[in-house]
Structures are given as C-alpha cells and as structure tokens.
Amino acid sequence: MKNISKIDKNKKGVGINWDEVQSRLNSVQKSLESNLEIPAEKLKEILHSRAEAFSREPEKKDEDQNTIEILEFVLAYERYGVESSFIQEVYPMKTFTQLPCTPPFVLGIINARGRIISVLDIKKFFDLPEKGLTDLNKVIILHSAKMEFGILADAISGMRKIPLAKLQQELPTLTGIRADFLKGVTPDGIIILDGEKFLNDNKIIINDES
C-alpha cells in the first residue's frame, strides 16, 4: 500500500512545470494592467475610430440601394440613359444587314462577336429627328433571360449613378410613345428609359411572321 501511494503522488506531478505556469500568469496580468493604463482620451479616440469604421460599409450599402447606375447616351441631340443591369455590352456600329418585311424602326442585324443581334433605331420608334450614321454611333445591346437586341445610339457619354429620390416620374414635354417607356427624368434632363419594358413590350418584339 505504501508503494502504491508513493506512485500516485509522483504521477500527480508528472508533466506540470509550475514555474512555467506562474510565468504565464504573470504575463497575462501584465498584459491586462497595460491595457488598463490607456488614458481615457486615448481610449475614447480608439473607440470612435472603430465606430466610424463599422459605420462606413452599411452607409455604402444604403447608398447603393437608393441609386441606379445608368449608361448615358445621346439620341437626336437629347440625353438618354438606361440601367446598366439591362446592358450586355456596347458595340461599335460598323456594318449592318437590312432585313426585308420589318417595321421602319428595325435598322437591321449585326454580327457581334459571333452573335446575330437585331438593331433598333429608336429615333424612328420615338418619332425623333433623323441623324445620319457617323463613326460615333454605337449599339447598346440590351438583354434579359428571354430577349436580346441592340438599340442605336448617336454617341455614348459614360456611366453614372442617379439617386432614385431625384427622379421625376413625369415630364409635361415628354409625350407619346416615349412617355410609355419612361422610367424617370433626372434634374439635369437625362431621360431614363425603362429597360425592362423595352425587353418585354410587344410593340418592339419582332415575330417571325413580320
């Protein structure tokens, strides 16, 4: 029995370095004491900086939710825009092939990177003044899950973000078919077209029987 007690006592001390344990406790204590020694003003400054960092990202998300990104372009000397979410790409207008037995606003078809795309001249669709083709002409290819076609633009101005709250839903001088496809007008006069309506309206969709 005496031998067993002696072995058990020895086992209790196996693998424990009490000096190392004490050293670690002292290190933790010093670390805690050093943190407590931060001056009140410095601590306030740190907390303020952290609060600002945390608040920046939500503000950016809120801003994105309250704006739309548009591609601005020129059409018959007026400024237009369409949401970038409906745009596949912008393609330079080089050559096109006319299609017989189609409405006047169908300019023709182009080969865009191996894809045959119908191109609409929406100046004719909106009954706007004609303007001859130039080197500045671009085709804005609109797309959805079921539809894809291009609209002819006289020139491309660039991308910009528009606050939704500043969009005017109606414009007295904008009448006729353009009003049917209007999403809104910016304070500086950019006419935002409804891309979703363009891609789903039967007046624009060309059937095989046409």
Secondary structure as UniProt FT lines:
FT   HELIX           2..12
FT   TURN            13..15
FT   HELIX           18..36
FT   HELIX           40..65
FT   STRAND          67..75
FT   TURN            76..77
FT   STRAND          78..83
FT   HELIX           84..86
FT   STRAND          87..92
FT   TURN            100..101
FT   TURN            104..105
FT   STRAND          106..112
FT   TURN            113..114
FT   STRAND          115..120
FT   HELIX           122..125
FT   TURN            126..127
FT   TURN            135..136
FT   STRAND          138..143
FT   STRAND          148..153
FT   STRAND          155..163
FT   HELIX           164..166
FT   TURN            172..173
FT   HELIX           177..180
FT   STRAND          182..185
FT   TURN            187..188
FT   STRAND          191..193
FT   HELIX           195..200
FT   TURN            202..204
FT   TURN            208..209
//
